[in-house]
């Protein structure tokens, strides 16, 4: 799989010199690139690190999250996917890297990266009261769903399963974007943590990338829901489905049909909601789909 990765020219960002760390000297020919070039709260990011010496392994830390890197021998680069939460304030944040040479020597570096503030819109919607004022039985169902999702999300794998660019789940216009603050029935209830596609019921839904089916079952708010684990802490979530085409534990290919769209759960009508979750934080799917990945 790694032998098919594309060369570093796929990145749109300018070549950035990697700041030397006190534990290592002579790093003038060590480079870091990232995409997108301008990082904002809510954005996924792919790091590409080009070391000046051969490493046996590389790990990182970004905004208190572990970053898992894999090596592409064709470009002699290490790649790691990460993200910036919606709650992250503008500022400079260090990416900390620890590498180990084939001889067993541990080397450390860091680079401060600027995060800006994105502008997200506000909308007003109305939904049935049972979604904003659930009765005791529904509250119990919601609690059970939360426990189920917590257990499922905690069993993700660190090994990389995704490969290449992430593809849209449907060929349809986007009806609501990521980061929208929603006033529901007159009260500010939530921030939209995904993309909505305006599709009619029964539209085939495709996997954004290769992965393993973590969940495929009905939930109170999400309706019929499929969660794919792509490895390295990265999940994609597909909601309000009318029919499942996959089962939990099944491995799926990028672009494979996994479900049919619908209007189940907390939905004002048929549509597809897609979310991207990385190590517990939700990221903008539109940015992930735009990244030119190896």
TIMAR-598107 format. One record per residue: y, z, x of N, C-alpha, C in turn; residue in three letters; chain; residue number from 1. Coordinates in steps of 0.05 Angstrom, whole numbers, always signed. Each point is the difference from the previous one (the first is absolute). Layout:
BEGIN
<<Y Z X> <Y Z X> <Y Z X> "ALA" "A" NUM>
...
END
This chain:
BEGIN
<<-24 +0 +16> <+24 +0 -16> <+25 +0 +17> "UNK" "A" 1>
<<+1 +17 +21> <+24 +2 +16> <+5 -26 +16> "UNK" "A" 2>
<<-21 -15 +5> <+4 -24 +15> <+16 -21 -15> "UNK" "A" 3>
<<+2 +3 -26> <+15 -19 -17> <+29 +7 -4> "UNK" "A" 4>
<<+9 +23 +11> <+27 +9 -4> <+20 -20 +12> "UNK" "A" 5>
<<+23 -2 -13> <+21 -18 +10> <+16 +13 +23> "UNK" "A" 6>
<<+14 -16 +14> <+14 +9 +23> <+26 +13 -8> "UNK" "A" 7>
<<+14 +14 +19> <+24 +16 -7> <+23 -16 -11> "UNK" "A" 8>
<<-1 -27 +1> <+22 -16 -10> <+3 +3 -30> "UNK" "A" 9>
<<-20 +12 -14> <+2 +3 -28> <+22 +20 -8> "UNK" "A" 10>
<<+10 +16 +18> <+19 +20 -6> <+28 -11 -1> "UNK" "A" 11>
<<+16 +9 -20> <+27 -10 -3> <+20 +16 +15> "UNK" "A" 12>
<<-8 +24 +10> <+19 +17 +13> <+5 -8 +29> "UNK" "A" 13>
<<+22 +9 +10> <+7 -5 +28> <-17 +17 +18> "UNK" "A" 14>
<<-4 -8 +24> <-16 +15 +19> <+16 +25 +8> "UNK" "A" 15>
<<-13 +23 -2> <+14 +25 +5> <-12 +14 +25> "UNK" "A" 16>
<<+17 +8 +19> <-10 +14 +23> <-9 +28 -9> "UNK" "A" 17>
<<-23 +9 +11> <-11 +26 -7> <+12 +20 +20> "UNK" "A" 18>
<<+12 +21 -11> <+13 +20 +16> <-20 +16 +17> "UNK" "A" 19>
<<+4 +4 +25> <-19 +14 +17> <-2 +29 -8> "UNK" "A" 20>
<<-23 +11 +1> <-5 +28 -5> <-3 +14 +26> "UNK" "A" 21>
<<+8 +26 +2> <-2 +14 +26> <-28 +0 +12> "UNK" "A" 22>
<<-21 -3 -17> <-27 +2 +11> <-9 -27 +12> "UNK" "A" 23>
<<+16 -20 -1> <-8 -26 +11> <+24 -15 +11> "UNK" "A" 24>
<<-2 -11 +23> <+22 -14 +13> <-6 -30 +1> "UNK" "A" 25>
<<+20 -16 +3> <-3 -29 +4> <-9 -14 -26> "UNK" "A" 26>
<<+13 +7 -22> <-8 -12 -26> <+19 -23 -8> "UNK" "A" 27>
<<+13 -13 +19> <+20 -21 -6> <-14 -23 -14> "UNK" "A" 28>
<<-26 -5 +5> <-13 -23 -12> <-18 +9 -24> "UNK" "A" 29>
<<+6 +23 -12> <-14 +10 -24> <+18 -6 -24> "UNK" "A" 30>
<<-11 -11 -21> <+17 -9 -22> <-11 +9 -27> "UNK" "A" 31>
<<+19 +4 -19> <-7 +7 -27> <+14 -19 -19> "UNK" "A" 32>
<<-14 -11 -19> <+12 -15 -22> <-8 +13 -26> "UNK" "A" 33>
<<+16 -4 -20> <-8 +9 -27> <+11 -19 -21> "UNK" "A" 34>
<<-13 +2 -23> <+6 -18 -22> <-3 +16 -26> "UNK" "A" 35>
<<+21 -1 -18> <+25 -14 +1> <+19 +11 +21> "UNK" "A" 36>
<<+19 -16 +8> <+18 +8 +21> <+18 +23 -9> "UNK" "A" 37>
<<+9 -1 -25> <+17 +21 -11> <-17 +18 -17> "UNK" "A" 38>
<<-5 +25 +8> <-17 +18 -15> <+18 +17 -19> "UNK" "A" 39>
<<-10 +4 -24> <+13 +16 -20> <-20 +19 -13> "UNK" "A" 40>
<<+9 +19 -14> <-18 +18 -14> <-16 -16 -21> "UNK" "A" 41>
<<-26 +6 -1> <-18 -15 -18> <-14 -24 +13> "UNK" "A" 42>
<<+6 -6 +25> <-10 -25 +12> <-26 +5 +16> "UNK" "A" 43>
<<-20 -18 -2> <-22 +0 +19> <+10 -13 +26> "UNK" "A" 44>
<<-14 +5 +22> <+8 -11 +25> <-26 -6 +17> "UNK" "A" 45>
<<+1 -21 +15> <-22 -6 +19> <+12 +1 +28> "UNK" "A" 46>
<<-11 +17 +17> <+8 +2 +28> <-18 -17 +17> "UNK" "A" 47>
<<+12 -13 +20> <-15 -15 +20> <+9 +10 +27> "UNK" "A" 48>
<<-18 +12 +15> <+6 +11 +26> <-14 -16 +22> "UNK" "A" 49>
<<+15 -9 +20> <-11 -16 +22> <+2 +17 +25> "UNK" "A" 50>
<<-22 +12 +9> <+1 +17 +24> <+0 -16 +25> "UNK" "A" 51>
<<+9 +13 +22> <+0 -14 +26> <-24 +6 +16> "UNK" "A" 52>
<<-19 +15 -12> <-25 +6 +14> <-22 +1 -21> "UNK" "A" 53>
<<-25 -3 +8> <-22 -1 -19> <-6 +28 -11> "UNK" "A" 54>
<<-2 +2 -26> <-6 +26 -13> <-27 -2 -14> "UNK" "A" 55>
<<-14 +22 +0> <-26 +2 -15> <+5 +8 -29> "UNK" "A" 56>
<<+22 +15 -5> <+6 +9 -27> <+29 +5 -2> "UNK" "A" 57>
<<+10 +0 -25> <+28 +6 -5> <+3 +13 -28> "UNK" "A" 58>
<<+15 +22 -1> <+5 +13 -25> <+30 +6 -2> "UNK" "A" 59>
<<+10 +4 -25> <+28 +4 -3> <+6 +21 -22> "UNK" "A" 60>
<<+26 +8 +0> <+10 +18 -21> <+28 -10 -8> "UNK" "A" 61>
<<+3 -2 -26> <+25 -11 -11> <+7 +16 -26> "UNK" "A" 62>
<<+23 +14 +0> <+8 +15 -23> <-21 +20 -9> "UNK" "A" 63>
<<-12 +13 +19> <-21 +20 -5> <-26 -11 -11> "UNK" "A" 64>
<<-5 -26 +3> <-24 -13 -8> <-14 -12 +24> "UNK" "A" 65>
<<-27 +1 +0> <-15 -14 +20> <+1 -30 -4> "UNK" "A" 66>
<<+2 -15 +22> <+0 -29 -1> <-25 -10 +15> "UNK" "A" 67>
<<-17 -15 -13> <-25 -10 +13> <+5 -28 +10> "UNK" "A" 68>
<<-4 -3 +26> <+4 -26 +13> <-26 -14 +6> "UNK" "A" 69>
<<+0 -27 -1> <-22 -16 +8> <+9 -20 +20> "UNK" "A" 70>
<<-18 -9 +17> <+7 -18 +22> <-7 -29 -6> "UNK" "A" 71>
<<+19 -18 +5> <-5 -29 -2> <-2 -12 +28> "UNK" "A" 72>
<<-24 -7 +9> <-3 -10 +28> <+15 -26 +4> "UNK" "A" 73>
<<+3 -17 -21> <+13 -25 +3> <+29 +2 +8> "UNK" "A" 74>
<<+15 +20 -11> <+28 +4 +6> <+5 +23 +19> "UNK" "A" 75>
<<-22 +14 +7> <+2 +24 +17> <+19 +21 -12> "UNK" "A" 76>
<<-2 +3 -26> <+18 +17 -15> <-16 +20 -17> "UNK" "A" 77>
<<+13 +23 -5> <-11 +20 -18> <+17 +0 -26> "UNK" "A" 78>
<<-13 +0 -23> <+13 -2 -26> <-6 +26 -16> "UNK" "A" 79>
<<+20 +10 -14> <-4 +23 -17> <+18 -2 -25> "UNK" "A" 80>
<<-12 +6 -23> <+15 -1 -25> <+9 +28 -8> "UNK" "A" 81>
<<+25 +2 -11> <+11 +26 -7> <+20 -4 -23> "UNK" "A" 82>
<<+16 +21 -6> <+19 -3 -22> <+21 +22 +1> "UNK" "A" 83>
<<+21 -4 -16> <+22 +18 -3> <+1 +9 -29> "UNK" "A" 84>
<<-1 +25 -5> <+0 +10 -28> <+27 -4 -13> "UNK" "A" 85>
<<+0 +0 -27> <+25 -3 -15> <+19 +24 +6> "UNK" "A" 86>
<<-11 +23 +7> <+16 +24 +5> <+12 +1 +28> "UNK" "A" 87>
<<-8 -18 +18> <+10 +0 +27> <+30 -6 +1> "UNK" "A" 88>
<<+16 +17 +13> <+28 -4 +2> <+7 -19 +23> "UNK" "A" 89>
<<+23 -14 -3> <+8 -17 +22> <+3 +15 +27> "UNK" "A" 90>
<<-8 -13 +21> <+2 +13 +26> <-18 -14 +20> "UNK" "A" 91>
<<-3 +12 +24> <-17 -10 +21> <-24 +18 +2> "UNK" "A" 92>
<<-24 -12 +0> <-25 +15 +1> <-17 -10 +23> "UNK" "A" 93>
<<-13 +18 +15> <-16 -10 +23> <-28 -8 -8> "UNK" "A" 94>
<<-8 -22 +11> <-28 -8 -1> <-13 +10 +26> "UNK" "A" 95>
<<-19 +18 -3> <-13 +12 +24> <-27 -14 +4> "UNK" "A" 96>
<<-6 -9 +24> <-24 -14 +6> <-15 +14 +23> "UNK" "A" 97>
<<-26 +3 -3> <-17 +11 +21> <-22 -21 +6> "UNK" "A" 98>
<<-2 -8 +25> <-20 -20 +8> <-18 +12 +21> "UNK" "A" 99>
<<-24 -11 +2> <-19 +9 +20> <-10 -25 +15> "UNK" "A" 100>
<<+2 +1 +26> <-9 -22 +16> <-31 +0 +2> "UNK" "A" 101>
<<-11 -22 +10> <-29 -2 +2> <-10 +20 +21> "UNK" "A" 102>
<<+18 +9 +17> <-8 +21 +20> <+2 +28 -11> "UNK" "A" 103>
<<+10 +3 -25> <+1 +27 -12> <+27 +13 +3> "UNK" "A" 104>
<<+20 -13 +11> <+27 +11 +3> <+15 -2 -27> "UNK" "A" 105>
<<+12 +22 -8> <+16 +0 -25> <+29 -5 +6> "UNK" "A" 106>
<<+12 -18 -14> <+28 -7 +3> <+15 +2 -26> "UNK" "A" 107>
<<+25 +8 +0> <+15 +4 -24> <+27 -14 +1> "UNK" "A" 108>
<<+9 -11 -22> <+26 -13 -3> <+12 +6 -27> "UNK" "A" 109>
<<+26 -6 -2> <+13 +3 -26> <+23 -19 -2> "UNK" "A" 110>
<<+7 -8 -25> <+23 -17 -6> <+12 +8 -26> "UNK" "A" 111>
<<+27 +4 +0> <+14 +7 -24> <+6 -25 -16> "UNK" "A" 112>
<<-6 +1 -26> <+3 -23 -18> <+18 +8 -23> "UNK" "A" 113>
<<+19 -17 -7> <+20 +7 -21> <-11 -7 -27> "UNK" "A" 114>
<<+3 +18 -19> <-7 -4 -28> <+25 +1 -17> "UNK" "A" 115>
<<+5 -21 -16> <+23 -1 -18> <-7 +9 -28> "UNK" "A" 116>
<<+19 -2 -17> <-3 +8 -28> <-1 -25 -18> "UNK" "A" 117>
<<-21 -3 -16> <-2 -23 -18> <+15 +6 -26> "UNK" "A" 118>
<<+8 -21 -14> <+13 +3 -26> <-20 -8 -21> "UNK" "A" 119>
<<-7 +18 -18> <-19 -5 -21> <+15 +3 -27> "UNK" "A" 120>
<<-9 -15 -20> <+14 -1 -25> <-9 +22 -19> "UNK" "A" 121>
<<+14 +2 -23> <-6 +19 -21> <-3 -15 -26> "UNK" "A" 122>
<<-20 +8 -16> <-5 -12 -26> <-6 +21 -21> "UNK" "A" 123>
<<+2 -8 -26> <-7 +17 -22> <-22 -13 -16> "UNK" "A" 124>
<<-22 +16 -6> <-22 -10 -16> <-8 +20 -20> "UNK" "A" 125>
<<-15 -8 -20> <-11 +17 -20> <-30 -4 -2> "UNK" "A" 126>
<<-15 +23 -1> <-29 -1 -2> <-9 +20 -22> "UNK" "A" 127>
<<-24 -3 -10> <-10 +19 -20> <+2 +29 +10> "UNK" "A" 128>
<<+7 +19 -18> <+4 +28 +8> <-25 +12 +12> "UNK" "A" 129>
<<-23 -10 -6> <-24 +12 +11> <-1 -2 +30> "UNK" "A" 130>
<<+16 -18 +12> <+0 -2 +29> <+21 +18 +13> "UNK" "A" 131>
<<+20 +8 -15> <+21 +18 +10> <-3 +28 -11> "UNK" "A" 132>
<<-14 +3 -22> <-5 +26 -12> <-29 +3 -7> "UNK" "A" 133>
<<-18 +0 +20> <-29 +1 -6> <-8 +27 -13> "UNK" "A" 134>
<<-20 -2 -17> <-11 +24 -13> <-19 +15 +19> "UNK" "A" 135>
<<-9 +24 -7> <-18 +15 +18> <-25 -16 +9> "UNK" "A" 136>
<<-12 -15 -17> <-24 -15 +8> <+8 -22 +20> "UNK" "A" 137>
<<+23 -13 -4> <+9 -20 +18> <+8 +12 +27> "UNK" "A" 138>
<<+12 +24 -1> <+7 +13 +25> <-25 +6 +17> "UNK" "A" 139>
<<-22 +8 -14> <-25 +5 +14> <-11 -25 +13> "UNK" "A" 140>
<<+3 -23 -15> <-9 -26 +10> <+16 -8 +25> "UNK" "A" 141>
<<+26 +5 -2> <+18 -7 +23> <-8 +17 +24> "UNK" "A" 142>
<<-5 +26 -4> <-8 +18 +22> <-26 -10 +13> "UNK" "A" 143>
<<-20 -8 -17> <-25 -10 +11> <+4 -25 +16> "UNK" "A" 144>
<<+18 -18 -10> <+6 -24 +15> <+12 +6 +27> "UNK" "A" 145>
<<+18 +19 +1> <+12 +8 +26> <-20 +10 +20> "UNK" "A" 146>
<<-19 +16 -10> <-21 +10 +17> <-17 -23 +10> "UNK" "A" 147>
<<-7 -19 -18> <-17 -23 +8> <+14 -16 +21> "UNK" "A" 148>
<<+25 -6 -4> <+15 -17 +19> <+3 +14 +27> "UNK" "A" 149>
<<+5 +26 +0> <+3 +15 +25> <-26 -1 +16> "UNK" "A" 150>
<<-23 +4 -14> <-25 -1 +14> <-6 -28 +11> "UNK" "A" 151>
<<+6 -20 -16> <-5 -28 +9> <+17 -8 +24> "UNK" "A" 152>
<<+26 +7 -2> <+19 -7 +22> <-7 +14 +26> "UNK" "A" 153>
<<-12 +23 -2> <-6 +15 +24> <-25 -10 +15> "UNK" "A" 154>
<<-14 -20 -12> <-24 -11 +13> <+4 -28 +11> "UNK" "A" 155>
<<+25 -7 +6> <+6 -25 +12> <-11 -2 +29> "UNK" "A" 156>
<<-3 -25 +10> <-11 -4 +27> <+23 -8 +19> "UNK" "A" 157>
<<-4 +8 +25> <+20 -7 +21> <-5 -28 +11> "UNK" "A" 158>
<<-24 -10 -2> <-6 -26 +11> <+15 -22 -16> "UNK" "A" 159>
<<+10 -19 +15> <+14 -23 -12> <-19 -18 -16> "UNK" "A" 160>
<<+7 -4 -25> <-15 -19 -17> <+17 -25 -7> "UNK" "A" 161>
<<+26 +3 -1> <+17 -22 -7> <+1 -20 +23> "UNK" "A" 162>
<<+6 -25 -5> <+2 -20 +20> <+19 -22 -9> "UNK" "A" 163>
<<+21 -5 +16> <+19 -21 -6> <+19 +8 -22> "UNK" "A" 164>
<<+16 -19 -9> <+21 +6 -19> <-11 +10 -27> "UNK" "A" 165>
<<+16 +17 -13> <-6 +9 -27> <+10 -21 -20> "UNK" "A" 166>
<<-16 -6 -20> <+6 -22 -19> <+7 +12 -27> "UNK" "A" 167>
<<+18 -13 -16> <+7 +9 -26> <-25 +1 -18> "UNK" "A" 168>
<<-2 +20 -19> <-23 +2 -17> <-2 -20 -22> "UNK" "A" 169>
<<+23 -11 -8> <+2 -21 -21> <+22 -19 +8> "UNK" "A" 170>
<<-2 -23 -13> <+22 -21 +3> <+18 +2 -24> "UNK" "A" 171>
<<+19 +19 +2> <+17 +6 -23> <+26 +12 +10> "UNK" "A" 172>
<<+21 -1 -17> <+26 +13 +8> <-2 +30 +0> "UNK" "A" 173>
<<+17 +13 +17> <+2 +29 +0> <+19 +9 -21> "UNK" "A" 174>
<<-9 +18 -17> <+16 +9 -23> <+14 +27 +6> "UNK" "A" 175>
<<-9 +15 +19> <+14 +25 +8> <-7 +5 +29> "UNK" "A" 176>
<<+20 +9 +16> <-3 +3 +28> <-5 +29 +8> "UNK" "A" 177>
<<-7 +3 +25> <-5 +27 +12> <+26 +16 +3> "UNK" "A" 178>
<<-2 +26 -4> <+23 +18 +4> <+18 +3 -23> "UNK" "A" 179>
<<-5 -13 -23> <+17 +3 -23> <-2 +28 -12> "UNK" "A" 180>
<<+23 +12 -4> <+1 +26 -13> <+0 -5 -30> "UNK" "A" 181>
<<-20 +12 -14> <-4 -5 -29> <+9 +24 -17> "UNK" "A" 182>
<<+18 -5 -18> <+7 +19 -21> <-18 -6 -24> "UNK" "A" 183>
<<-19 +18 -5> <-20 -4 -21> <+7 +17 -24> "UNK" "A" 184>
<<+4 -13 -23> <+6 +14 -24> <+24 +19 +3> "UNK" "A" 185>
<<+20 -10 +15> <+25 +16 +3> <+0 +19 +23> "UNK" "A" 186>
<<-22 +3 +15> <-2 +19 +22> <-10 -14 +25> "UNK" "A" 187>
<<+12 +8 +23> <-9 -11 +25> <-28 +11 +6> "UNK" "A" 188>
<<-20 -18 +0> <-28 +9 +2> <-13 -6 +27> "UNK" "A" 189>
<<+6 -24 +11> <-15 -8 +23> <+14 -22 +16> "UNK" "A" 190>
<<-10 -5 +23> <+8 -23 +16> <-23 -20 +1> "UNK" "A" 191>
<<+5 -25 -6> <-21 -20 -1> <-11 -4 +28> "UNK" "A" 192>
<<-26 +5 +4> <-12 +0 +26> <-18 -24 +5> "UNK" "A" 193>
<<+7 -23 -12> <-16 -24 +4> <+16 -25 -10> "UNK" "A" 194>
<<-15 -21 -3> <+10 -25 -12> <-13 -5 -26> "UNK" "A" 195>
<<+16 -10 -20> <-12 -9 -25> <+1 -30 -2> "UNK" "A" 196>
<<-22 -12 -8> <-2 -29 -4> <-2 -6 -30> "UNK" "A" 197>
<<+17 -18 -9> <+0 -7 -29> <-23 -19 -6> "UNK" "A" 198>
<<-23 +10 -5> <-24 -16 -7> <-11 +8 -27> "UNK" "A" 199>
<<-12 -18 -14> <-12 +5 -25> <-28 +13 +4> "UNK" "A" 200>
<<-10 +13 -20> <-26 +13 +2> <-22 -20 +6> "UNK" "A" 201>
<<-18 +8 +18> <-22 -17 +8> <+4 -17 +24> "UNK" "A" 202>
<<+23 +3 +13> <+6 -16 +25> <-16 +11 +23> "UNK" "A" 203>
<<-14 -17 +15> <-16 +9 +23> <+18 +13 +21> "UNK" "A" 204>
<<-9 +23 +11> <+14 +15 +20> <-16 -1 +26> "UNK" "A" 205>
<<+13 -7 +22> <-13 -4 +26> <+7 +23 +18> "UNK" "A" 206>
<<-19 +7 +18> <+4 +20 +21> <+21 -10 +20> "UNK" "A" 207>
<<+19 +18 +7> <+21 -8 +19> <-12 -6 +27> "UNK" "A" 208>
<<-21 +14 +7> <-13 -3 +26> <-28 +11 -1> "UNK" "A" 209>
<<-15 -3 +21> <-27 +10 +1> <+0 +30 +0> "UNK" "A" 210>
<<-20 +12 -14> <-2 +29 -2> <-24 +9 -15> "UNK" "A" 211>
<<-1 +26 -5> <-22 +12 -15> <+11 +12 -26> "UNK" "A" 212>
<<-14 -3 -22> <+9 +11 -25> <-4 +30 +0> "UNK" "A" 213>
<<+23 +14 +0> <+0 +30 +0> <-3 +11 -28> "UNK" "A" 214>
<<+15 -12 -19> <-1 +8 -28> <-1 -25 -17> "UNK" "A" 215>
<<-14 +1 -23> <+0 -21 -20> <-7 +14 -26> "UNK" "A" 216>
<<+20 +11 -14> <-6 +15 -24> <+26 +4 -16> "UNK" "A" 217>
<<-2 +8 -25> <+24 +5 -17> <+13 +27 +7> "UNK" "A" 218>
<<+27 +0 +1> <+16 +24 +4> <+22 +1 -21> "UNK" "A" 219>
<<+11 +24 -5> <+19 +4 -22> <+25 -17 +4> "UNK" "A" 220>
<<+15 +4 +21> <+24 -15 +4> <-5 -28 +10> "UNK" "A" 221>
<<-18 -4 +19> <-5 -26 +13> <-16 -19 -17> "UNK" "A" 222>
<<-13 +10 -21> <-18 -17 -15> <-24 -7 +16> "UNK" "A" 223>
<<-13 -22 -5> <-22 -9 +17> <+11 -6 +27> "UNK" "A" 224>
<<-11 +13 +21> <+13 -1 +26> <-21 -5 +22> "UNK" "A" 225>
<<+8 -18 +19> <-16 -5 +23> <+16 +8 +25> "UNK" "A" 226>
<<-13 +14 +18> <+12 +8 +25> <-17 -12 +23> "UNK" "A" 227>
<<+13 -15 +18> <-14 -11 +23> <+9 +14 +25> "UNK" "A" 228>
<<-20 +7 +17> <+5 +13 +25> <-2 -21 +22> "UNK" "A" 229>
<<+23 -5 +14> <+0 -21 +21> <-2 +12 +28> "UNK" "A" 230>
<<-5 +26 +2> <-2 +13 +25> <+27 +7 +12> "UNK" "A" 231>
<<-1 +17 +21> <+25 +9 +14> <+19 +14 -19> "UNK" "A" 232>
<<-10 +13 -21> <+17 +14 -19> <+13 -17 -20> "UNK" "A" 233>
<<-6 -26 -2> <+14 -18 -18> <-17 -7 -25> "UNK" "A" 234>
<<+12 +5 -23> <-13 -6 -26> <+18 -19 -16> "UNK" "A" 235>
<<-13 -16 -18> <+14 -15 -20> <-11 +8 -27> "UNK" "A" 236>
<<+18 +3 -20> <-8 +10 -26> <+9 -19 -22> "UNK" "A" 237>
<<-18 -6 -19> <+4 -20 -21> <-4 +14 -27> "UNK" "A" 238>
<<+21 +0 -17> <+0 +16 -24> <+3 -17 -25> "UNK" "A" 239>
<<-7 +14 -23> <+3 -11 -27> <-19 -23 -6> "UNK" "A" 240>
<<-23 +0 +13> <-19 -22 -1> <-15 +0 -27> "UNK" "A" 241>
<<-10 -23 -8> <-15 -2 -25> <-30 +0 +6> "UNK" "A" 242>
<<-8 -9 +24> <-28 -2 +7> <-5 +2 +30> "UNK" "A" 243>
<<-21 +15 +7> <-7 +3 +28> <-19 -22 +8> "UNK" "A" 244>
<<+3 -12 +24> <-18 -20 +11> <-14 +10 +25> "UNK" "A" 245>
<<+5 +25 +8> <-12 +12 +23> <-9 +28 -6> "UNK" "A" 246>
<<-16 +12 +17> <-10 +27 -3> <+8 +17 +24> "UNK" "A" 247>
<<+1 +26 -3> <+7 +18 +21> <-20 -2 +23> "UNK" "A" 248>
<<+10 -1 +24> <-17 -3 +24> <-5 -28 +8> "UNK" "A" 249>
<<+8 -19 -16> <-4 -29 +6> <+21 -9 +20> "UNK" "A" 250>
<<-8 -17 +19> <+18 -12 +19> <+10 -27 -11> "UNK" "A" 251>
<<+26 -5 +2> <+12 -24 -12> <+15 -15 +22> "UNK" "A" 252>
<<+2 -26 -4> <+14 -18 +19> <+29 -4 -10> "UNK" "A" 253>
<<+17 -7 +19> <+28 -7 -8> <+0 -23 -19> "UNK" "A" 254>
<<+14 +3 -22> <+2 -20 -21> <-22 +0 -20> "UNK" "A" 255>
<<-20 +18 +3> <-22 +2 -19> <+10 +11 -27> "UNK" "A" 256>
<<-10 -10 -22> <+7 +10 -26> <-13 +27 -4> "UNK" "A" 257>
<<+17 +20 -7> <-10 +27 -2> <+4 +11 -29> "UNK" "A" 258>
<<+16 -13 -16> <+5 +10 -27> <+15 -21 -17> "UNK" "A" 259>
<<+4 +6 -25> <+17 -15 -18> <+23 +18 -9> "UNK" "A" 260>
<<+24 -12 -1> <+24 +16 -7> <-1 +8 -29> "UNK" "A" 261>
<<+16 +20 -7> <+1 +10 -27> <+25 +17 -5> "UNK" "A" 262>
<<-2 +18 -20> <+22 +18 -7> <-10 +28 -5> "UNK" "A" 263>
<<-21 +8 +14> <-11 +27 -4> <+16 +21 +14> "UNK" "A" 264>
<<-3 +25 -9> <+15 +22 +12> <+29 +1 -8> "UNK" "A" 265>
<<+17 +11 +17> <+29 +2 -6> <+13 -27 +5> "UNK" "A" 266>
<<+0 -16 -20> <+11 -27 +2> <+13 -8 -27> "UNK" "A" 267>
<<+23 -13 +2> <+14 -10 -24> <-11 -27 -10> "UNK" "A" 268>
<<-17 -12 +16> <-12 -25 -7> <-17 -10 +23> "UNK" "A" 269>
<<-14 -23 -4> <-17 -10 +22> <+16 -8 +25> "UNK" "A" 270>
<<-9 +9 +22> <+11 -7 +26> <-18 +11 +22> "UNK" "A" 271>
<<+5 -7 +25> <-15 +11 +22> <+18 +16 +18> "UNK" "A" 272>
<<-7 +25 +5> <+14 +17 +19> <-16 +2 +26> "UNK" "A" 273>
<<+12 -6 +22> <-14 +2 +26> <+16 +19 +18> "UNK" "A" 274>
<<-14 +19 +12> <+13 +19 +18> <-14 +0 +27> "UNK" "A" 275>
<<+16 +7 +21> <-11 +3 +27> <+4 +28 +9> "UNK" "A" 276>
<<-21 +13 +9> <+1 +28 +9> <-11 +2 +28> "UNK" "A" 277>
<<+17 +12 +17> <-8 +4 +28> <+2 +30 +7> "UNK" "A" 278>
<<-23 +12 +6> <-1 +28 +7> <+16 +18 -18> "UNK" "A" 279>
<<-3 -5 -26> <+13 +17 -20> <+27 -8 -9> "UNK" "A" 280>
<<+12 -20 +12> <+27 -9 -8> <-1 -28 -11> "UNK" "A" 281>
<<+17 -6 -20> <+0 -26 -13> <+21 -18 +14> "UNK" "A" 282>
<<-8 -25 +5> <+17 -19 +14> <+4 -25 -17> "UNK" "A" 283>
<<+20 -15 +8> <+8 -24 -15> <-20 -22 +3> "UNK" "A" 284>
<<-15 -7 -21> <-20 -22 +3> <+13 -27 +7> "UNK" "A" 285>
<<+24 -5 -9> <+13 -25 +6> <+5 -3 +30> "UNK" "A" 286>
<<+7 +22 +14> <+3 -2 +29> <-26 -5 +14> "UNK" "A" 287>
<<-22 +14 -10> <-26 -4 +12> <-9 -29 -3> "UNK" "A" 288>
<<+5 -12 -23> <-8 -28 -5> <+16 -19 +18> "UNK" "A" 289>
<<+24 +8 +9> <+17 -18 +16> <-7 +2 +30> "UNK" "A" 290>
<<-14 +21 +8> <-6 +3 +29> <-19 -21 +10> "UNK" "A" 291>
<<+6 -11 +24> <-18 -19 +13> <-19 +16 +18> "UNK" "A" 292>
<<-23 +6 -10> <-18 +19 +13> <-21 -16 +16> "UNK" "A" 293>
<<-11 +14 +21> <-21 -13 +17> <-26 -2 -16> "UNK" "A" 294>
END
